[in-house]
Amino acid sequence: MPSHVDVGSGIENDTAHAADSGLLIGRAKRSASVNERRAQLMVMINAMRRRGNTLLVGIADELNRRGIPAPRGGQWSATQVARVL
């Protein structure tokens, strides 16, 4: 029985397998998509703030009026706006 277990090589093998299977590529694409959506939201939110709509609840209301879905779908709340900021 070995006196120690080398878990490092197992992690490297798992990472290589994930990369080969496209798992890491898919994760990178999702991350890029999330970052792009956040950037688009920030443009809209900053425009709202310049027009004087500075309250989180006011920004959430305007996003809802525009029909822009919240990150997980559904309606915006002040908390969700704060998470984007």
C-alpha positions as CSV (number, residue, x, y, z in Angstrom):
1,M,0.0,0.0,0.0
2,P,1.5,3.4,-0.9
3,S,2.4,5.7,2.0
4,H,0.9,8.8,0.2
5,V,-1.5,9.6,-2.5
6,D,-0.5,12.1,-5.3
7,V,-3.8,13.9,-5.8
8,G,-2.1,16.6,-8.0
9,S,-1.7,14.4,-11.0
10,G,-5.4,13.4,-10.7
11,I,-6.5,17.0,-10.8
12,E,-4.3,17.6,-13.9
13,N,-5.8,14.6,-15.6
14,D,-9.4,15.7,-14.7
15,T,-8.7,19.2,-16.0
16,A,-7.2,17.9,-19.2
17,H,-10.2,15.6,-19.7
18,A,-12.6,18.5,-19.1
19,A,-10.7,20.6,-21.6
20,D,-10.8,17.8,-24.2
21,S,-14.5,17.2,-23.7
22,G,-15.3,20.9,-24.3
23,L,-16.4,21.5,-20.7
24,L,-14.0,24.3,-20.0
25,I,-14.7,25.9,-23.4
26,G,-18.4,25.9,-22.6
27,R,-17.7,27.5,-19.3
28,A,-15.6,30.2,-20.9
29,K,-18.4,30.9,-23.5
30,R,-21.0,31.2,-20.7
31,S,-18.7,33.5,-18.8
32,A,-18.2,35.7,-21.8
33,S,-21.9,35.8,-22.4
34,V,-22.6,36.8,-18.8
35,N,-19.9,39.5,-19.0
36,E,-21.4,40.8,-22.3
37,R,-24.9,41.0,-20.8
38,R,-23.6,42.8,-17.7
39,A,-21.8,45.3,-19.9
40,Q,-25.1,46.0,-21.8
41,L,-27.0,46.3,-18.5
42,M,-24.4,48.8,-17.2
43,V,-24.8,51.0,-20.2
44,M,-28.6,51.1,-19.7
45,I,-28.3,51.6,-15.9
46,N,-25.7,54.3,-16.2
47,A,-28.0,56.1,-18.7
48,M,-30.9,55.9,-16.2
49,R,-28.6,57.3,-13.5
50,R,-27.6,60.2,-15.6
51,R,-31.2,61.0,-16.2
52,G,-31.7,61.2,-12.4
53,N,-33.0,57.7,-11.7
54,T,-30.6,56.8,-9.0
55,L,-32.6,54.7,-6.6
56,L,-32.1,50.9,-7.0
57,V,-35.9,50.3,-6.9
58,G,-36.4,53.0,-9.6
59,I,-33.8,51.4,-11.8
60,A,-35.5,48.0,-11.3
61,D,-38.9,49.4,-12.1
62,E,-37.6,50.9,-15.4
63,L,-35.9,47.7,-16.4
64,N,-39.2,45.9,-15.8
65,R,-41.1,48.5,-17.8
66,R,-38.7,48.0,-20.7
67,G,-39.4,44.2,-20.5
68,I,-35.7,43.4,-19.8
69,P,-35.6,40.1,-18.0
70,A,-33.7,39.8,-14.7
71,P,-30.5,37.6,-14.7
72,R,-32.5,34.5,-13.7
73,G,-35.6,35.5,-15.6
74,G,-38.6,37.3,-14.2
75,Q,-38.8,40.7,-12.7
76,W,-36.0,42.9,-11.4
77,S,-35.7,43.9,-7.8
78,A,-33.5,46.5,-6.1
79,T,-31.3,43.6,-4.8
80,Q,-30.7,42.3,-8.3
81,V,-29.8,45.7,-9.6
82,A,-27.3,46.1,-6.7
83,R,-25.7,42.8,-7.7
84,V,-25.2,44.0,-11.2
85,L,-23.6,47.2,-10.0
